[in-house]
C-alpha cells in the first residue's frame, strides 16, 4: 500500500498545469457551498496568528522545494504547492520535533500549552497518521482488557510498559526496540486483532500517539493521559470523559477507570459516539484539501507575498 501511495503521488507531481487548475476550480466551487463556520474555526485553529510578518530567511521558494527527509512529508506539502507561483516562499519543518521557531513555520505537531502560534499546523505525514477503521465489533462484545503495542523509546512509554506488561487487565508489550530475552517484548498485533479489545491505550511518543485517529474511529475506547501535543486532528479540543477515557499521568486511577467503563456500557458508548463525531470532521476530502490550501494562502497573505496564487477561478 505504501508503494502505491508513493508511486501515485510522485506521478501526480508530473501532471501538466491544467490538471491542478481543474483541481483548484473544484476546491473553489466546493468552498461556495461548504460549512463556512467549520472552515473558519479549523483554519484559525491551525493558523492562530492574524498579524502580518516578514518572510523568514529560512523560507523556501516553491521552485526550490526538494525532498530532504521524510518522503511522506515532502509529498503532502508538494501536493498543494502546485497552486502557487514559483517564487512563493514557505517556512516548514519536517519530522517529529515540536520546538517553536521564532518565525511562522509549518509543522506536523506542536505543544498544546504555551504560546504555540508560530507553529502552523499542516496535514503532514497523513498516510501514517490519518487512518480510519470500519469496526464490525460492538463495544459490548469486545474483551474486557486494555491492549497496546508499539515502540518504547521514550520515557513515558518505557514507564507504561514496565508497569503494565504483566497486569491482569492488560495485554501490553513493546515491539521495538527488539532485544533478546526481554520480558517486555511481545509479538506485534494487527489493528484487526487490537479491535477485539474494549480499551486501546494511546500514549504519546515523540509527539502525538500515532494510533489515536484510528482508535477514535473504532468501537473501542481510547484510554490515555491528557494529550500534550496536537496535530491537524486538533487533539487540544479532546476532552476526557467526553471523547476518551482520561487517566492521570501517574496511572493511579487506571484500574478504577477500566473497571468503571467495563460495566457502565451506556457511558462508554456515548464516549465512542462523541469520538466518532470528532473523527467525522476530518473525513470530507474536499474540506481537508480546501483547508490545506487555505492555510498556505493565509501564509502568503500575512507575509505579503503578492501574486502568490498560480490560478484564478474559471
C-alpha distance (Angstrom), angle and dihedral (degrees) to the residues before:
residue distance angle dihedral
X1 . . .
X2 3.81 . .
X3 3.81 90.9 .
X4 3.81 90.2 53.0
X5 3.80 91.6 47.6
X6 3.79 93.3 51.5
X7 3.81 93.7 43.1
X8 3.82 92.1 49.7
X9 3.79 93.6 48.7
X10 3.79 95.9 44.6
X11 3.80 89.0 49.5
X12 3.81 91.2 51.1
X13 3.80 89.9 56.5
X14 3.80 88.5 64.2
X15 3.82 94.1 53.8
X16 3.82 117.8 116.4
X17 3.79 122.9 -100.0
X18 3.82 94.1 -101.7
X19 3.82 89.6 65.8
X20 3.81 92.2 59.3
X21 3.80 92.3 41.9
X22 3.81 88.4 55.7
X23 3.81 89.9 50.4
X24 3.79 90.3 47.6
X25 3.80 90.6 53.8
X26 3.80 89.8 47.9
X27 3.80 92.1 54.1
X28 3.80 93.0 46.3
X29 3.80 91.1 50.5
X30 3.79 89.1 50.0
X31 3.81 89.9 50.4
X32 3.80 90.5 60.3
X33 3.80 92.6 64.0
X34 3.81 104.1 25.4
X35 3.80 125.9 109.6
X36 3.80 98.1 -81.6
X37 3.80 93.2 -168.8
X38 3.80 93.0 54.2
X39 3.79 90.7 46.6
X40 3.82 92.5 50.5
X41 3.81 93.8 46.5
X42 3.77 92.6 51.5
X43 3.80 96.0 41.9
X44 3.81 90.9 52.3
X45 3.80 90.4 46.4
X46 3.80 93.1 54.2
X47 3.80 95.4 39.4
X48 3.80 107.2 33.1
X49 3.79 101.3 170.6
X50 3.80 119.5 88.6
X51 3.80 97.0 179.2
X52 3.79 126.5 103.1
X53 3.81 116.2 -107.9
X54 3.77 137.8 -174.8
X55 3.77 117.6 -103.6
X56 3.83 104.5 -96.3
X57 3.78 116.5 -117.3
X58 3.82 86.5 -126.6
X59 3.81 91.4 60.9
X60 3.80 115.5 115.1
X61 3.81 124.2 -141.0
X62 3.80 116.5 -122.3
X63 3.80 90.1 -118.8
X64 3.83 90.0 57.1
X65 3.79 97.7 44.3
X66 3.81 108.8 126.2
X67 3.78 137.4 162.9
X68 3.80 112.0 -90.6
X69 3.80 108.2 154.5
X70 3.78 130.2 -8.4
X71 3.80 114.9 30.9
X72 3.81 91.2 -152.1
X73 3.80 91.7 52.7
X74 3.80 91.5 48.4
X75 3.80 94.2 50.0
X76 3.80 94.5 44.9
X77 3.80 92.8 56.1
X78 3.80 95.5 36.1
X79 3.81 89.7 57.4
X80 3.81 89.6 69.4
X81 3.79 100.5 34.0
X82 3.81 87.5 75.9
X83 3.81 87.6 77.7
X84 3.82 93.7 61.3
X85 3.79 134.0 72.7
X86 3.79 120.8 -100.8
X87 3.80 97.1 -103.4
X88 3.81 96.2 47.8
X89 3.80 109.6 118.0
X90 3.80 134.0 -149.5
X91 3.80 132.9 179.0
X92 3.79 112.3 -139.2
X93 3.79 139.8 164.2
X94 3.80 123.2 -150.0
X95 3.79 123.3 -156.7
X96 3.79 139.8 43.7
X97 3.82 97.2 -62.6
X98 3.79 116.4 122.1
X99 3.79 103.9 -167.7
X100 3.81 118.0 134.8
X101 3.80 115.2 -118.3
X102 3.82 120.0 -143.6
X103 3.84 88.2 -119.8
X104 3.83 133.3 47.2
X105 3.81 108.7 -76.6
X106 3.79 135.1 173.1
X107 3.82 110.1 -117.1
X108 3.78 136.3 172.6
X109 3.82 92.7 -138.1
X110 3.79 140.6 10.4
X111 3.83 138.2 -178.6
X112 3.79 112.3 -85.3
X113 3.78 95.1 -141.9
X114 3.77 128.4 58.5
X115 3.79 129.9 25.6
X116 3.79 102.2 -33.3
X117 3.81 99.0 153.6
X118 3.82 94.4 116.1
X119 3.81 89.4 60.8
X120 3.80 105.2 80.3
X121 3.79 111.9 -163.3
X122 3.80 116.2 -128.6
X123 3.79 128.6 177.0
X124 3.80 98.4 -102.8
X125 3.81 131.4 161.5
X126 3.80 85.9 12.2
X127 3.79 94.5 157.4
X128 3.81 89.0 67.3
X129 3.77 100.3 35.5
X130 3.79 107.3 34.1
X131 3.79 102.7 65.7
X132 3.79 122.9 140.9
X133 3.79 129.0 -168.6
X134 3.79 136.5 -149.8
X135 3.79 101.0 -137.1
X136 3.83 113.9 -160.1
X137 3.82 94.5 -176.0
X138 3.80 120.6 86.8
X139 3.79 118.2 -134.9
X140 3.79 93.1 -112.4
X141 3.82 91.8 56.2
X142 3.81 95.6 54.0
X143 3.82 128.3 97.1
X144 3.81 115.8 -85.3
X145 3.80 91.5 -121.1
X146 3.80 142.4 98.7
X147 3.80 116.9 -119.1
X148 3.79 131.0 -164.4
X149 3.80 135.9 164.0
X150 3.78 128.1 171.5
X151 3.75 149.7 99.9
X152 3.81 115.1 -47.4
X153 3.79 103.4 -157.6
X154 3.79 100.7 122.5
X155 3.79 125.3 70.4
X156 3.80 95.1 -114.5
X157 3.80 92.4 55.2
X158 3.79 94.4 42.3
X159 3.79 90.0 52.5
X160 3.81 92.0 48.2
X161 3.81 94.6 50.1
X162 3.80 93.4 45.7
X163 3.77 90.6 52.0
X164 3.80 100.7 44.7
X165 3.81 111.1 24.4
X166 3.82 91.1 101.1
X167 3.82 97.6 30.0
X168 3.84 112.9 128.4
X169 3.82 91.5 -132.3
X170 3.80 93.1 53.0
X171 3.77 145.8 67.5
X172 3.79 96.3 -164.8
X173 3.78 129.9 154.7
X174 3.78 143.5 141.4
X175 3.79 122.3 -112.0
X176 3.80 94.4 -170.7
X177 2.97 143.1 76.7
X178 3.80 90.5 38.6
X179 3.80 111.0 -140.6
X180 3.79 128.6 169.5
X181 3.80 117.6 -112.1
X182 3.79 91.2 8.8
X183 3.81 109.9 149.9
X184 3.81 90.1 -159.0
X185 3.80 90.3 62.5
X186 3.80 116.0 100.8
X187 3.77 135.6 169.3
X188 3.79 116.1 -87.1
X189 3.80 116.3 -102.9
X190 3.78 123.7 -145.7
X191 3.79 120.0 -126.0
X192 3.80 88.2 -108.2
X193 3.80 90.4 56.2
X194 3.80 92.5 47.3
X195 3.80 90.8 52.2
X196 3.81 89.3 68.9
X197 3.83 88.9 72.7
X198 3.80 125.3 83.7
X199 3.81 93.0 -139.5
X200 3.80 129.5 40.2
X201 3.77 117.3 -171.4
X202 3.81 116.9 -133.6
X203 3.77 113.1 -164.8
X204 3.77 127.9 174.1
X205 3.79 120.6 -115.7
X206 3.80 121.8 173.5
X207 3.79 86.8 -14.8
X208 3.82 129.7 -30.2
X209 3.80 125.6 6.8
X210 3.81 105.6 -92.2
X211 3.80 93.2 -148.1
X212 3.81 95.7 51.7
X213 3.82 96.9 95.0
X214 3.79 98.2 51.5
X215 3.80 92.1 40.4
X216 3.81 90.9 55.5
X217 3.81 89.8 50.5
X218 3.81 90.9 54.5
X219 3.81 133.6 77.6
X220 3.80 90.5 -110.1
X221 3.79 123.0 93.9
X222 3.78 120.8 -109.3
X223 3.81 110.0 -133.7
X224 3.80 119.9 -171.1
X225 3.81 146.6 124.8
X226 3.80 116.3 -86.7
X227 3.83 108.2 -69.6
X228 3.79 118.7 -108.5
X229 3.83 97.7 -171.5
X230 3.79 132.8 51.4
X231 3.80 138.0 -162.4
X232 3.81 137.4 177.6
X233 3.85 84.6 -56.6
X234 3.83 88.8 71.3
X235 3.80 96.0 -128.9
X236 3.79 88.5 174.6
X237 3.83 88.9 73.5
X238 3.80 94.6 55.8
X239 3.79 115.5 109.2
X240 3.79 126.9 -155.3
X241 3.79 112.3 -117.5
X242 3.81 89.4 19.5
X243 3.81 106.6 58.6
X244 3.80 100.8 7.6
X245 3.81 142.2 -0.1
X246 3.77 108.4 -89.8
X247 3.80 118.9 -150.0
X248 3.78 126.9 -174.1
X249 3.78 119.2 -94.9
X250 3.81 89.7 -111.7
X251 3.85 91.4 48.7
X252 3.81 90.8 -127.4
X253 3.82 91.0 140.7
X254 3.82 96.3 39.6
X255 3.81 97.6 108.5
X256 3.80 92.4 41.9
X257 3.81 92.4 54.0
X258 3.81 94.1 46.1
X259 3.82 92.3 48.9
X260 3.80 91.9 47.0
X261 3.80 97.9 51.8
X262 3.80 92.5 40.6
X263 3.80 88.5 66.2
X264 3.83 101.8 27.6
X265 3.79 95.3 70.9
X266 3.79 98.1 166.0
X267 3.79 92.9 54.4
X268 3.79 90.2 46.2
X269 3.80 92.9 52.0
X270 3.81 91.0 47.9
X271 3.80 89.4 57.0
X272 3.81 89.7 49.0
X273 3.82 90.1 50.8
X274 3.81 90.5 51.2
X275 3.80 90.6 48.0
X276 3.81 90.1 52.6
X277 3.80 90.0 50.5
X278 3.81 90.5 54.2
X279 3.82 91.0 48.0
X280 3.81 90.8 50.3
X281 3.82 89.6 64.9
X282 3.82 88.2 69.7
X283 3.80 100.7 42.7
X284 3.81 100.5 81.7
X285 3.80 104.7 93.0
X286 3.81 94.0 -162.9
X287 3.80 91.8 54.1
X288 3.80 91.7 45.0
X289 3.79 91.9 51.8
X290 3.79 93.0 44.0
X291 3.81 91.6 51.9
X292 3.80 91.6 50.7
X293 3.80 88.2 53.0
X294 3.81 92.1 45.8
X295 3.82 92.6 51.7
X296 3.80 90.4 55.0
X297 3.80 92.2 44.1
X298 3.80 90.5 52.3
X299 3.81 88.9 51.2
X300 3.80 91.3 54.0
X301 3.81 92.7 44.3
X302 3.82 95.8 51.2
X303 3.81 91.9 43.3
X304 3.83 88.1 51.8
X305 3.79 95.8 -122.8
X306 3.80 102.8 163.3
X307 3.80 120.5 -153.3
X308 3.79 90.5 16.2
X309 3.79 95.1 142.1
X310 3.76 114.8 87.3
X311 3.80 96.0 -159.9
X312 3.77 139.5 39.1
X313 3.78 124.4 -151.3
X314 3.76 112.6 -89.0
